[in-house]
Amino acid sequence: MSRKPALKGRAARLARLFPAGRAQAARTPFVLLVVVLLGGGLIGLLVLNSALSEGSFELADLQKRTKTLTDEEQALQRDIDAYSAPDALQRRARELGMVPGGDPAFLGPDGTVKGVPGPAAGTAALSGPAAAPGTTALTGPAAAPQTQLPPGAPATVPATAPPPAAPPAVPPSVSIPTPGR
């Protein structure tokens, strides 16, 4: 009853090119291929999403650690700056019994001494009543216990160092080579 009308002419020739039965067998591999590709794509996206979220957690942890280490570095730099400030250095030097140095002398490249060295001011502050003339006993926080001195070492130090000796005079007939020429 639901008969198809008979095809004539050109339509009949085209109808003969198609198979008469339904093509279930040819459609199944294509549908299976599409399902596998879609499933593989979804699984790939899931794996990629998991890897990205794991990476973002690791990145957040590393950023937190970087911030902590940066804060620690800044705190240490503040400590260094506080300890190296001139007033802190001067206070610490005085606690150790040090005094400001005298006038400096400079040695020129040709061996001449420029300037006159002078003794350090305030060396009398280090000397105590028990010090022998010409020596200064170490007192206060800079004093070392006798048990730390090597055997035969003096317990006192000279109050002032002798001025440096003048460099030996070179006769005019002797030429001294200078480095770099």
Secondary structure as UniProt FT lines:
FT   HELIX           10..17
FT   HELIX           24..83
FT   HELIX           86..95
FT   TURN            96..97
FT   STRAND          106..107
FT   TURN            109..110
FT   STRAND          113..114
FT   TURN            121..122
FT   HELIX           123..125
FT   TURN            129..130
FT   TURN            133..134
FT   STRAND          135..137
FT   HELIX           140..142
FT   HELIX           146..148
FT   TURN            151..152
FT   STRAND          156..158
FT   TURN            172..173
FT   TURN            179..180
//
